[in-house]
Amino acid sequence: MATTQEQVLISKAQQGDAQAFAQLYDAHVDAIYRYIAIRTPSQQHAEDLTEEVFWRAWQAIGRYRPERPFLHWLYRIAHNLLIDDAKRDARHQSYEGMTEGGYTLSDEGPTPDEIFAQQEDIQQLRQAMSTLTPEEQTVLTMRFFDNASYEDIAQVMGKSSGALRVLQHRALKKLATKLAPMRGAAA
């Protein structure tokens, strides 16, 4: 359930208060971006889809019902948008040229070698994640990137907590199998 403060913001947003919706955006944009970014080929595409999720949420805010947490509602919008996006772009996504821009060189920041290593790790993880089913990707992303509980994930995905634990276990085994040769090649 949403906190009292979040419920007030939702109520105001449902009445057309854009500032209240902006506060909801600020509270949840990072989680939605992470959820999308692991499933998309580039940072720019993830940013575009994240923006679209919140645009759709703003358009549909009047239909939100507080029976489930607001973040879960946003995850459902993101999930549906990713499905729509995949249908529009049926070709297999290429991971060539993917970067995690935004780094600047400074004495306190990571070295160019560290940045390169991080980008390689991110690319390898994305490649490995792309081999998983959408359900497996959702469970791992929500569980490990967003620290969601099994109960929260169950609400978003419409599955039991037990089924999600099994799905997570299988997905982790697949991911480990895919990452092991990549790690060996990097060594």
C-alpha positions as CSV (number, residue, x, y, z in Angstrom):
1,M,0.0,0.0,0.0
2,A,1.1,3.6,-0.6
3,T,2.2,5.7,2.3
4,T,-0.2,8.4,3.5
5,Q,2.0,11.1,1.9
6,E,2.0,9.2,-1.4
7,Q,-1.8,8.7,-1.2
8,V,-2.2,12.5,-0.8
9,L,0.1,13.1,-3.9
10,I,-1.9,10.5,-5.9
11,S,-5.2,12.1,-5.0
12,K,-3.9,15.5,-6.0
13,A,-2.5,14.1,-9.2
14,Q,-5.8,12.5,-10.0
15,Q,-7.4,16.0,-9.6
16,G,-4.9,17.3,-12.2
17,D,-2.1,18.6,-10.0
18,A,1.0,18.3,-12.1
19,Q,3.3,19.2,-9.2
20,A,2.0,16.3,-7.2
21,F,2.6,14.0,-10.1
22,A,6.1,15.4,-10.5
23,Q,6.8,14.4,-6.9
24,L,5.5,10.9,-7.6
25,Y,7.8,10.9,-10.6
26,D,10.8,11.9,-8.6
27,A,10.1,9.1,-6.0
28,H,9.8,6.3,-8.6
29,V,11.8,7.3,-11.7
30,D,15.0,5.5,-10.7
31,A,13.2,2.2,-10.0
32,I,11.3,2.3,-13.3
33,Y,14.5,3.3,-15.2
34,R,16.4,0.3,-13.8
35,Y,13.5,-2.0,-14.6
36,I,13.6,-0.9,-18.2
37,A,17.3,-0.3,-18.7
38,I,18.3,-3.9,-18.1
39,R,15.9,-4.9,-20.9
40,T,16.9,-2.3,-23.5
41,P,19.9,-2.0,-25.8
42,S,20.9,1.5,-24.9
43,Q,20.7,4.1,-22.2
44,Q,18.9,6.5,-24.6
45,H,16.2,3.9,-25.4
46,A,15.7,3.2,-21.7
47,E,15.4,6.9,-20.9
48,D,12.8,7.3,-23.7
49,L,10.8,4.3,-22.5
50,T,10.9,5.5,-18.9
51,E,9.6,8.9,-20.1
52,E,6.8,7.1,-21.9
53,V,5.9,5.1,-18.8
54,F,5.3,8.3,-16.8
55,W,3.5,9.9,-19.7
56,R,1.1,6.9,-19.8
57,A,0.8,7.0,-16.0
58,W,-0.1,10.7,-16.1
59,Q,-2.7,10.0,-18.8
60,A,-4.2,7.1,-16.8
61,I,-3.8,8.4,-13.2
62,G,-7.5,8.7,-12.8
63,R,-7.8,4.9,-13.2
64,Y,-5.2,4.1,-10.5
65,R,-6.8,2.3,-7.6
66,P,-5.0,2.1,-4.2
67,E,-5.6,-1.6,-3.8
68,R,-2.0,-2.2,-4.9
69,P,1.1,0.0,-4.4
70,F,1.6,2.9,-6.9
71,L,5.0,1.5,-7.8
72,H,3.5,-1.8,-8.8
73,W,1.1,0.0,-11.0
74,L,4.0,1.8,-12.7
75,Y,5.8,-1.5,-13.1
76,R,2.8,-2.9,-14.9
77,I,2.7,0.1,-17.2
78,A,6.5,-0.4,-17.9
79,H,6.0,-4.2,-18.5
80,N,3.2,-3.5,-21.0
81,L,5.2,-0.8,-22.7
82,L,8.2,-3.2,-23.1
83,I,5.9,-5.7,-24.7
84,D,4.6,-3.1,-27.0
85,D,8.1,-1.9,-27.8
86,A,9.2,-5.5,-28.6
87,K,6.3,-6.0,-30.9
88,R,7.2,-2.7,-32.7
89,D,10.8,-3.8,-32.9
90,A,10.6,-7.5,-33.7
91,R,14.2,-7.7,-34.9
92,H,16.7,-9.0,-32.4
93,Q,18.3,-6.1,-30.5
94,S,22.0,-5.6,-31.1
95,Y,24.2,-4.7,-28.2
96,E,27.0,-3.3,-30.3
97,G,28.0,0.2,-29.5
98,M,26.3,0.2,-26.1
99,T,27.8,2.6,-23.6
100,E,26.9,4.0,-20.2
101,G,27.7,7.6,-21.0
102,G,27.8,10.4,-18.5
103,Y,31.3,9.7,-17.1
104,T,33.7,12.6,-16.8
105,L,37.4,12.4,-16.1
106,S,38.4,13.9,-12.8
107,D,40.8,13.0,-10.0
108,E,38.0,11.6,-7.9
109,G,36.2,9.6,-10.6
110,P,36.9,6.2,-12.0
111,T,39.9,5.8,-14.3
112,P,39.3,5.2,-18.0
113,D,40.2,1.5,-17.5
114,E,37.7,1.2,-14.7
115,I,35.0,2.8,-16.8
116,F,35.8,0.4,-19.7
117,A,35.6,-2.6,-17.3
118,Q,32.3,-1.4,-15.9
119,Q,30.9,-0.9,-19.4
120,E,32.1,-4.4,-20.4
121,D,30.4,-5.9,-17.2
122,I,27.2,-4.0,-18.0
123,Q,27.3,-5.2,-21.6
124,Q,27.9,-8.8,-20.6
125,L,25.1,-8.7,-18.0
126,R,22.7,-7.3,-20.7
127,Q,23.7,-9.9,-23.1
128,A,23.2,-12.7,-20.6
129,M,19.9,-11.2,-19.4
130,S,18.6,-11.0,-23.0
131,T,18.8,-14.8,-23.1
132,L,16.3,-15.1,-20.3
133,T,12.5,-15.1,-20.7
134,P,10.7,-11.8,-20.0
135,E,9.4,-13.3,-16.8
136,E,12.8,-14.4,-15.6
137,Q,14.2,-10.9,-16.4
138,T,11.3,-9.3,-14.5
139,V,11.9,-11.4,-11.4
140,L,15.7,-10.8,-11.3
141,T,15.4,-7.1,-12.0
142,M,12.8,-6.4,-9.4
143,R,14.4,-8.7,-6.8
144,F,18.0,-7.7,-7.1
145,F,18.0,-4.2,-8.7
146,D,14.9,-2.9,-7.0
147,N,15.1,-5.0,-3.8
148,A,11.4,-5.9,-4.2
149,S,10.0,-8.6,-2.0
150,Y,8.5,-11.8,-3.4
151,E,5.1,-10.6,-2.4
152,D,5.5,-7.3,-4.3
153,I,6.8,-9.1,-7.4
154,A,3.9,-11.6,-7.1
155,Q,1.4,-8.7,-7.2
156,V,3.0,-7.2,-10.3
157,M,3.4,-10.5,-12.1
158,G,0.2,-12.3,-10.9
159,K,2.1,-15.3,-9.7
160,S,2.5,-16.9,-6.3
161,S,5.6,-16.2,-4.2
162,G,6.6,-19.9,-4.4
163,A,6.4,-19.9,-8.1
164,L,8.5,-16.7,-8.2
165,R,11.2,-18.4,-6.0
166,V,11.4,-21.3,-8.4
167,L,11.5,-18.9,-11.4
168,Q,14.2,-16.9,-9.8
169,H,16.3,-20.0,-9.0
170,R,16.1,-21.2,-12.6
171,A,16.9,-17.8,-14.0
172,L,19.9,-17.4,-11.7
173,K,21.2,-20.8,-12.8
174,K,20.8,-19.8,-16.5
175,L,22.4,-16.5,-15.9
176,A,25.4,-18.1,-14.1
177,T,25.8,-20.5,-17.0
178,K,25.8,-17.6,-19.5
179,L,28.1,-15.4,-17.5
180,A,30.7,-18.1,-16.7
181,P,32.2,-18.3,-20.2
182,M,32.1,-14.5,-20.5
183,R,34.1,-14.2,-17.2
184,G,36.5,-16.8,-18.4
185,A,37.1,-15.0,-21.7
186,A,37.7,-11.7,-19.8
187,A,40.3,-13.3,-17.6
